[in-house]
Amino acid sequence: MKRVVLSRSIGALLSLTLSAAFALPQSNGQEIGLVLSAKTPKPAELTEATSMYSQYVDPVNGLAGDELVRYALAHNGEMAAARQMIAEARARLRQAGLKANPMLEASGTHAVNTPDNRLMIGAELPLELGGRRSSRVAVASAELQVREAEVADFERKLTADVRMKYADAIAAARNVKFTEELLALTRDSHRLVHARVERGKSAPLEQNLLLVELNRVDAMRIGFESRAEVAILELKKVIGMPAAEQLRLRGEFETTRQPAAENDAIRNALATRPDLLAARAAEKLASAQIEQARTEGRVDASIFANYERMSSGFDVFGFNNAGARVPVMGVFHNLTFGVKLSLPVRNKNEGNVEAAAATAEAARSRREFTELVVRNEVAAAYARFERAQQALAVYRDGVRGQAERNLDVVRQTYTLGQKTALDYVGEQRRFVDVETGYTEILKEYLISLIELERAAGTPVPSA
């Protein structure tokens, strides 16, 4: 934003000192405003400060708010961790859809004092009756929806946080630019007044007043530079940029955007805001958990089959079909198959069903409250925007212009000898307060727009 008003207003002091450098102001033919001392103080050593504004703002190549948001979504570590929640939920959904594994059992028995032995091999396959797998999949699918909505809500909050930090940074940078220009003009004025004092045409008090004002503006500049540096570092932290990496901002305040009607924003928020979608998904998840708990309390079954080889005999001899004498020994092969049933007679999973029902009731209450919160937040954001818009209009139309004219009047009366340098410095300080206050109004206007987007859940459409 151009500093036309500042350069013209503060430049008035420079034109004043230039015109008065070699002539005393007159009033009724008599000299006024002179207090001569025996010894003229020497000016303090004033060093030219290097402009820091260009290190914060680049109107051409600097990053705007949208670009910073994209950078944050790609580099913020918390965002990356949140996305892993979706990957975890997808893996759980895949696992929930898998069928139960069959079970294989093998055992053997050998007598200690006889050659008798037995070998058994069996297999069992759970059937998961009653829709157990489908209910498990429904729970995992609902959980995935919750995680996706939570990640989207994290993106919404991160986007707003980045834009807030951006507003802080460009507001501090704007004040840095203002104080740098003010410092340069005050330094030139101090040098010219010093020349007048050396020629005996101004009182040393005027030089001292300007010296104090110069040092005050310099201290103010340092303070704003500190705020700008901290704001830039905070912005880097949020977007995931290393502190040593260079970051310059576009540095423009948006003051012409008009959002759509409040009712449209409320409808949009109720339909798309991620935290509300997450609450609805959590309610759906709780309902799925109730059905899963009921399913686990129903009859389940598994089928099985066993093969048994048994070798057994007696410590006696007999005769075989050929009439030969042989030990009495035989090998037997058995095949067993059947069905195992799990009968919910004493445990129908009632406790888990009640717990899931309580969770569902809590989710319903949380969803209803979230809907109320969304409505209130959108209404509050619009109220804040309207007040910021009104304040901006008043400041822009009725404060800055009048403050500039006041400073010009005081300058002229000071030139005519009707005001002292102290009066002029005081009026300049009031103009400084006005200009820095205007920066705060611009910042508040931008933040109110950011709050609108955060409350509505998506960028607010223009009217």
QUISULPE-V350147 format. One record per residue. N is the residue number from 1. RES is the residue in one letter. PHI is phi in whole degrees, -180 to 180 (* if undefined). OMEGA is omega in whole degrees, 0 to 359 (NA if undefined). D_FIRST is the distance of its C-alpha to the first C-alpha in whole Angstrom. Layout:
BEGIN
n->(N | N)
res->(RES | RES)
phi->(PHI | PHI)
omega->(OMEGA | OMEGA)
d_first->(D_FIRST | D_FIRST)
END
This chain:
BEGIN
n->(1 | 2 | 3 | 4 | 5 | 6 | 7 | 8 | 9 | 10 | 11 | 12 | 13 | 14 | 15 | 16 | 17 | 18 | 19 | 20 | 21 | 22 | 23 | 24 | 25 | 26 | 27 | 28 | 29 | 30 | 31 | 32 | 33 | 34 | 35 | 36 | 37 | 38 | 39 | 40 | 41 | 42 | 43 | 44 | 45 | 46 | 47 | 48 | 49 | 50 | 51 | 52 | 53 | 54 | 55 | 56 | 57 | 58 | 59 | 60 | 61 | 62 | 63 | 64 | 65 | 66 | 67 | 68 | 69 | 70 | 71 | 72 | 73 | 74 | 75 | 76 | 77 | 78 | 79 | 80 | 81 | 82 | 83 | 84 | 85 | 86 | 87 | 88 | 89 | 90 | 91 | 92 | 93 | 94 | 95 | 96 | 97 | 98 | 99 | 100 | 101 | 102 | 103 | 104 | 105 | 106 | 107 | 108 | 109 | 110 | 111 | 112 | 113 | 114 | 115 | 116 | 117 | 118 | 119 | 120 | 121 | 122 | 123 | 124 | 125 | 126 | 127 | 128 | 129 | 130 | 131 | 132 | 133 | 134 | 135 | 136 | 137 | 138 | 139 | 140 | 141 | 142 | 143 | 144 | 145 | 146 | 147 | 148 | 149 | 150 | 151 | 152 | 153 | 154 | 155 | 156 | 157 | 158 | 159 | 160 | 161 | 162 | 163 | 164 | 165 | 166 | 167 | 168 | 169 | 170 | 171 | 172 | 173 | 174 | 175 | 176 | 177 | 178 | 179 | 180 | 181 | 182 | 183 | 184 | 185 | 186 | 187 | 188 | 189 | 190 | 191 | 192 | 193 | 194 | 195 | 196 | 197 | 198 | 199 | 200 | 201 | 202 | 203 | 204 | 205 | 206 | 207 | 208 | 209 | 210 | 211 | 212 | 213 | 214 | 215 | 216 | 217 | 218 | 219 | 220 | 221 | 222 | 223 | 224 | 225 | 226 | 227 | 228 | 229 | 230 | 231 | 232 | 233 | 234 | 235 | 236 | 237 | 238 | 239 | 240 | 241 | 242 | 243 | 244 | 245 | 246 | 247 | 248 | 249 | 250 | 251 | 252 | 253 | 254 | 255 | 256 | 257 | 258 | 259 | 260 | 261 | 262 | 263 | 264 | 265 | 266 | 267 | 268 | 269 | 270 | 271 | 272 | 273 | 274 | 275 | 276 | 277 | 278 | 279 | 280 | 281 | 282 | 283 | 284 | 285 | 286 | 287 | 288 | 289 | 290 | 291 | 292 | 293 | 294 | 295 | 296 | 297 | 298 | 299 | 300 | 301 | 302 | 303 | 304 | 305 | 306 | 307 | 308 | 309 | 310 | 311 | 312 | 313 | 314 | 315 | 316 | 317 | 318 | 319 | 320 | 321 | 322 | 323 | 324 | 325 | 326 | 327 | 328 | 329 | 330 | 331 | 332 | 333 | 334 | 335 | 336 | 337 | 338 | 339 | 340 | 341 | 342 | 343 | 344 | 345 | 346 | 347 | 348 | 349 | 350 | 351 | 352 | 353 | 354 | 355 | 356 | 357 | 358 | 359 | 360 | 361 | 362 | 363 | 364 | 365 | 366 | 367 | 368 | 369 | 370 | 371 | 372 | 373 | 374 | 375 | 376 | 377 | 378 | 379 | 380 | 381 | 382 | 383 | 384 | 385 | 386 | 387 | 388 | 389 | 390 | 391 | 392 | 393 | 394 | 395 | 396 | 397 | 398 | 399 | 400 | 401 | 402 | 403 | 404 | 405 | 406 | 407 | 408 | 409 | 410 | 411 | 412 | 413 | 414 | 415 | 416 | 417 | 418 | 419 | 420 | 421 | 422 | 423 | 424 | 425 | 426 | 427 | 428 | 429 | 430 | 431 | 432 | 433 | 434 | 435 | 436 | 437 | 438 | 439 | 440 | 441 | 442 | 443 | 444 | 445 | 446 | 447 | 448 | 449 | 450 | 451 | 452 | 453 | 454 | 455 | 456 | 457 | 458 | 459 | 460 | 461 | 462 | 463)
res->(M | K | R | V | V | L | S | R | S | I | G | A | L | L | S | L | T | L | S | A | A | F | A | L | P | Q | S | N | G | Q | E | I | G | L | V | L | S | A | K | T | P | K | P | A | E | L | T | E | A | T | S | M | Y | S | Q | Y | V | D | P | V | N | G | L | A | G | D | E | L | V | R | Y | A | L | A | H | N | G | E | M | A | A | A | R | Q | M | I | A | E | A | R | A | R | L | R | Q | A | G | L | K | A | N | P | M | L | E | A | S | G | T | H | A | V | N | T | P | D | N | R | L | M | I | G | A | E | L | P | L | E | L | G | G | R | R | S | S | R | V | A | V | A | S | A | E | L | Q | V | R | E | A | E | V | A | D | F | E | R | K | L | T | A | D | V | R | M | K | Y | A | D | A | I | A | A | A | R | N | V | K | F | T | E | E | L | L | A | L | T | R | D | S | H | R | L | V | H | A | R | V | E | R | G | K | S | A | P | L | E | Q | N | L | L | L | V | E | L | N | R | V | D | A | M | R | I | G | F | E | S | R | A | E | V | A | I | L | E | L | K | K | V | I | G | M | P | A | A | E | Q | L | R | L | R | G | E | F | E | T | T | R | Q | P | A | A | E | N | D | A | I | R | N | A | L | A | T | R | P | D | L | L | A | A | R | A | A | E | K | L | A | S | A | Q | I | E | Q | A | R | T | E | G | R | V | D | A | S | I | F | A | N | Y | E | R | M | S | S | G | F | D | V | F | G | F | N | N | A | G | A | R | V | P | V | M | G | V | F | H | N | L | T | F | G | V | K | L | S | L | P | V | R | N | K | N | E | G | N | V | E | A | A | A | A | T | A | E | A | A | R | S | R | R | E | F | T | E | L | V | V | R | N | E | V | A | A | A | Y | A | R | F | E | R | A | Q | Q | A | L | A | V | Y | R | D | G | V | R | G | Q | A | E | R | N | L | D | V | V | R | Q | T | Y | T | L | G | Q | K | T | A | L | D | Y | V | G | E | Q | R | R | F | V | D | V | E | T | G | Y | T | E | I | L | K | E | Y | L | I | S | L | I | E | L | E | R | A | A | G | T | P | V | P | S | A)
phi->(* | -75 | -101 | -66 | -64 | -62 | -63 | -73 | -74 | -70 | -65 | -61 | -63 | -65 | -65 | -62 | -70 | -66 | -72 | -99 | -65 | -123 | -146 | -87 | -66 | -116 | -148 | 60 | 77 | -118 | -75 | -134 | 72 | -107 | -131 | -90 | -114 | -69 | -134 | -84 | -70 | -83 | -68 | -69 | -71 | -111 | -97 | -76 | -81 | -73 | -65 | -98 | -59 | -67 | -79 | -102 | -128 | -133 | -61 | -99 | -103 | -70 | -87 | -87 | -60 | -63 | -68 | -67 | -64 | -62 | -63 | -64 | -64 | -93 | -122 | -68 | -65 | -65 | -66 | -63 | -66 | -64 | -65 | -67 | -63 | -68 | -61 | -64 | -66 | -65 | -64 | -66 | -64 | -63 | -65 | -64 | -83 | -77 | -78 | -69 | -77 | -72 | -115 | -119 | -130 | -139 | -151 | -144 | -135 | -137 | -67 | -77 | -113 | -136 | -81 | -65 | -153 | -147 | -126 | -132 | -128 | -137 | -137 | -138 | -127 | -67 | -96 | 51 | -75 | 76 | 76 | -64 | -68 | -65 | -69 | -66 | -67 | -63 | -65 | -66 | -66 | -65 | -65 | -62 | -63 | -63 | -66 | -64 | -68 | -65 | -66 | -62 | -69 | -63 | -63 | -60 | -69 | -65 | -60 | -65 | -65 | -62 | -66 | -64 | -63 | -63 | -62 | -60 | -68 | -73 | -67 | -65 | -65 | -62 | -67 | -62 | -62 | -60 | -71 | -65 | -66 | -64 | -65 | -62 | -69 | -67 | -65 | -64 | -64 | -63 | -65 | -69 | -66 | -61 | -63 | -65 | -65 | -62 | -90 | 77 | -105 | -143 | -75 | -57 | -61 | -63 | -63 | -66 | -62 | -69 | -66 | -62 | -64 | -61 | -66 | -65 | -65 | -64 | -64 | -63 | -61 | -61 | -62 | -69 | -63 | -62 | -63 | -66 | -63 | -65 | -63 | -64 | -66 | -64 | -65 | -61 | -63 | -69 | -83 | 86 | -100 | -59 | -63 | -78 | -77 | -77 | -138 | -121 | -106 | -69 | 76 | -116 | -92 | -94 | -126 | -114 | -75 | -122 | -74 | -73 | -66 | -63 | -62 | -65 | -66 | -65 | -62 | -64 | -66 | -65 | -91 | -128 | -66 | -63 | -67 | -71 | -63 | -66 | -65 | -67 | -65 | -66 | -65 | -65 | -63 | -64 | -64 | -66 | -68 | -62 | -63 | -66 | -64 | -66 | -63 | -66 | -93 | -98 | -65 | -130 | -148 | -147 | -104 | -143 | -150 | -129 | -117 | -130 | -115 | -124 | -112 | -146 | -169 | -128 | -85 | -140 | -119 | -139 | -120 | -89 | -66 | -88 | 86 | -83 | -84 | -138 | -64 | -81 | -150 | -144 | -115 | -119 | -117 | -126 | -123 | -123 | -147 | 177 | -129 | -108 | -115 | -102 | -98 | -78 | -93 | -99 | -132 | -104 | 64 | -63 | -63 | -67 | -65 | -65 | -64 | -66 | -65 | -64 | -62 | -65 | -65 | -64 | -64 | -64 | -63 | -66 | -66 | -64 | -68 | -63 | -61 | -65 | -62 | -61 | -59 | -67 | -66 | -65 | -62 | -65 | -64 | -69 | -64 | -65 | -64 | -62 | -69 | -65 | -65 | -65 | -63 | -64 | -64 | -64 | -64 | -73 | -98 | -123 | -119 | -64 | -64 | -67 | -63 | -64 | -65 | -61 | -64 | -67 | -64 | -63 | -60 | -66 | -67 | -67 | -62 | -80 | 88 | -91 | -130 | -93 | -61 | -63 | -63 | -67 | -62 | -62 | -67 | -64 | -65 | -63 | -66 | -61 | -62 | -64 | -68 | -68 | -65 | -64 | -61 | -65 | -67 | -60 | -63 | -63 | -63 | -66 | -65 | -64 | -66 | -63 | -64 | -61 | -66 | -66 | -71 | -78 | 90 | -141 | -53 | -73 | -68 | -74 | -72)
omega->(186 | 182 | 184 | 182 | 180 | 184 | 181 | 184 | 181 | 176 | 177 | 178 | 179 | 179 | 177 | 183 | 176 | 181 | 183 | 185 | 184 | 178 | 179 | 173 | 184 | 174 | 182 | 175 | 181 | 178 | 179 | 171 | 181 | 171 | 185 | 175 | 182 | 184 | 180 | 180 | 177 | 180 | 178 | 178 | 184 | 181 | 178 | 181 | 177 | 181 | 178 | 185 | 182 | 177 | 180 | 190 | 172 | 185 | 183 | 186 | 180 | 181 | 175 | 183 | 180 | 179 | 177 | 178 | 178 | 178 | 181 | 180 | 180 | 189 | 181 | 183 | 178 | 178 | 178 | 178 | 179 | 179 | 177 | 175 | 177 | 178 | 178 | 180 | 178 | 178 | 178 | 177 | 178 | 180 | 181 | 182 | 181 | 179 | 181 | 181 | 172 | 181 | 180 | 181 | 177 | 180 | 179 | 181 | 179 | 180 | 184 | 187 | 177 | 178 | 181 | 177 | 181 | 178 | 181 | 175 | 182 | 178 | 180 | 182 | 176 | 182 | 181 | 181 | 174 | 179 | 181 | 182 | 180 | 178 | 177 | 178 | 179 | 178 | 181 | 179 | 178 | 178 | 177 | 178 | 178 | 182 | 179 | 178 | 179 | 178 | 177 | 178 | 175 | 177 | 178 | 181 | 179 | 178 | 179 | 180 | 178 | 181 | 177 | 179 | 177 | 178 | 178 | 184 | 183 | 175 | 178 | 179 | 178 | 177 | 176 | 180 | 180 | 182 | 176 | 177 | 179 | 180 | 180 | 180 | 179 | 178 | 177 | 179 | 179 | 180 | 180 | 177 | 177 | 177 | 178 | 179 | 179 | 180 | 178 | 183 | 175 | 179 | 176 | 179 | 179 | 177 | 181 | 178 | 180 | 177 | 177 | 179 | 178 | 180 | 178 | 178 | 179 | 178 | 178 | 178 | 180 | 179 | 179 | 176 | 178 | 179 | 180 | 180 | 179 | 180 | 178 | 179 | 177 | 178 | 177 | 181 | 182 | 184 | 179 | 179 | 177 | 183 | 182 | 182 | 183 | 179 | 174 | 185 | 177 | 170 | 180 | 173 | 179 | 185 | 184 | 184 | 178 | 180 | 179 | 183 | 183 | 181 | 178 | 179 | 179 | 178 | 179 | 180 | 180 | 182 | 191 | 186 | 189 | 181 | 175 | 175 | 177 | 178 | 177 | 178 | 178 | 176 | 177 | 178 | 180 | 177 | 178 | 178 | 175 | 180 | 178 | 179 | 178 | 179 | 180 | 179 | 179 | 181 | 174 | 183 | 174 | 178 | 182 | 176 | 181 | 173 | 182 | 174 | 184 | 175 | 186 | 180 | 181 | 182 | 178 | 180 | 176 | 181 | 178 | 182 | 180 | 180 | 180 | 180 | 183 | 176 | 177 | 186 | 178 | 176 | 185 | 178 | 182 | 176 | 182 | 176 | 182 | 182 | 174 | 180 | 172 | 187 | 178 | 182 | 181 | 181 | 178 | 178 | 183 | 182 | 179 | 177 | 179 | 179 | 179 | 178 | 177 | 177 | 179 | 178 | 177 | 179 | 178 | 179 | 180 | 178 | 179 | 179 | 178 | 176 | 177 | 179 | 180 | 179 | 182 | 181 | 177 | 179 | 179 | 179 | 179 | 177 | 179 | 179 | 181 | 179 | 177 | 178 | 178 | 180 | 179 | 180 | 179 | 181 | 184 | 186 | 187 | 183 | 185 | 180 | 180 | 179 | 177 | 179 | 178 | 180 | 179 | 179 | 179 | 177 | 182 | 179 | 175 | 177 | 180 | 178 | 181 | 177 | 180 | 176 | 178 | 177 | 181 | 178 | 178 | 178 | 177 | 178 | 177 | 177 | 176 | 178 | 179 | 184 | 177 | 175 | 177 | 175 | 178 | 178 | 176 | 179 | 180 | 179 | 180 | 180 | 178 | 175 | 178 | 178 | 176 | 180 | 180 | 181 | 181 | 178 | 178 | 176 | 184 | 179 | 179 | 181 | NA)
d_first->(0 | 4 | 7 | 9 | 11 | 11 | 13 | 15 | 16 | 17 | 18 | 21 | 22 | 23 | 24 | 26 | 28 | 28 | 30 | 32 | 33 | 36 | 37 | 38 | 37 | 40 | 41 | 44 | 45 | 45 | 43 | 41 | 39 | 41 | 42 | 43 | 45 | 47 | 45 | 41 | 39 | 38 | 34 | 33 | 32 | 28 | 27 | 24 | 22 | 20 | 17 | 16 | 12 | 13 | 16 | 14 | 11 | 12 | 9 | 13 | 16 | 14 | 16 | 14 | 16 | 19 | 20 | 20 | 22 | 24 | 25 | 26 | 28 | 30 | 30 | 30 | 34 | 34 | 33 | 36 | 38 | 38 | 38 | 42 | 43 | 43 | 45 | 47 | 48 | 48 | 51 | 53 | 53 | 54 | 57 | 58 | 59 | 61 | 65 | 67 | 69 | 73 | 75 | 78 | 80 | 83 | 86 | 89 | 92 | 95 | 99 | 100 | 103 | 104 | 102 | 101 | 97 | 94 | 91 | 88 | 85 | 83 | 80 | 78 | 75 | 73 | 72 | 69 | 71 | 69 | 66 | 65 | 63 | 61 | 60 | 59 | 57 | 55 | 54 | 53 | 51 | 49 | 48 | 46 | 45 | 44 | 42 | 40 | 39 | 38 | 36 | 34 | 33 | 32 | 30 | 29 | 28 | 27 | 24 | 23 | 23 | 21 | 18 | 19 | 19 | 16 | 14 | 16 | 14 | 11 | 11 | 13 | 11 | 8 | 11 | 13 | 10 | 11 | 14 | 15 | 13 | 16 | 18 | 19 | 19 | 21 | 23 | 24 | 25 | 27 | 29 | 29 | 31 | 33 | 34 | 35 | 37 | 39 | 40 | 41 | 39 | 37 | 38 | 37 | 36 | 33 | 32 | 33 | 31 | 28 | 29 | 29 | 25 | 24 | 26 | 24 | 21 | 22 | 23 | 20 | 18 | 21 | 21 | 17 | 18 | 21 | 19 | 17 | 20 | 22 | 19 | 19 | 23 | 23 | 21 | 23 | 26 | 26 | 25 | 28 | 26 | 28 | 27 | 27 | 26 | 22 | 19 | 16 | 13 | 11 | 8 | 7 | 8 | 10 | 11 | 14 | 16 | 20 | 22 | 26 | 29 | 30 | 33 | 32 | 30 | 33 | 35 | 33 | 33 | 37 | 37 | 35 | 34 | 35 | 37 | 39 | 40 | 41 | 43 | 44 | 45 | 47 | 49 | 50 | 51 | 53 | 55 | 56 | 57 | 59 | 61 | 61 | 63 | 65 | 66 | 67 | 69 | 71 | 74 | 73 | 76 | 76 | 79 | 81 | 84 | 86 | 89 | 91 | 94 | 97 | 100 | 102 | 106 | 109 | 111 | 114 | 115 | 116 | 117 | 115 | 116 | 118 | 120 | 118 | 118 | 114 | 112 | 111 | 107 | 104 | 101 | 99 | 96 | 94 | 91 | 89 | 86 | 85 | 82 | 80 | 79 | 77 | 78 | 75 | 78 | 77 | 73 | 72 | 68 | 68 | 66 | 63 | 63 | 63 | 60 | 58 | 58 | 57 | 54 | 53 | 54 | 51 | 49 | 49 | 48 | 45 | 44 | 45 | 43 | 40 | 40 | 40 | 37 | 35 | 35 | 34 | 31 | 30 | 31 | 29 | 26 | 26 | 26 | 24 | 21 | 23 | 22 | 19 | 18 | 20 | 19 | 15 | 17 | 18 | 16 | 13 | 17 | 19 | 18 | 15 | 16 | 20 | 19 | 17 | 21 | 23 | 21 | 22 | 26 | 26 | 26 | 28 | 31 | 30 | 31 | 34 | 35 | 35 | 33 | 33 | 30 | 30 | 29 | 26 | 25 | 26 | 23 | 21 | 21 | 21 | 18 | 16 | 18 | 16 | 13 | 14 | 15 | 12 | 11 | 14 | 14 | 11 | 13 | 16 | 15 | 14 | 18 | 19 | 19 | 20 | 23 | 24 | 24 | 26 | 28 | 29 | 29 | 28 | 24 | 24 | 25 | 23 | 25)
END
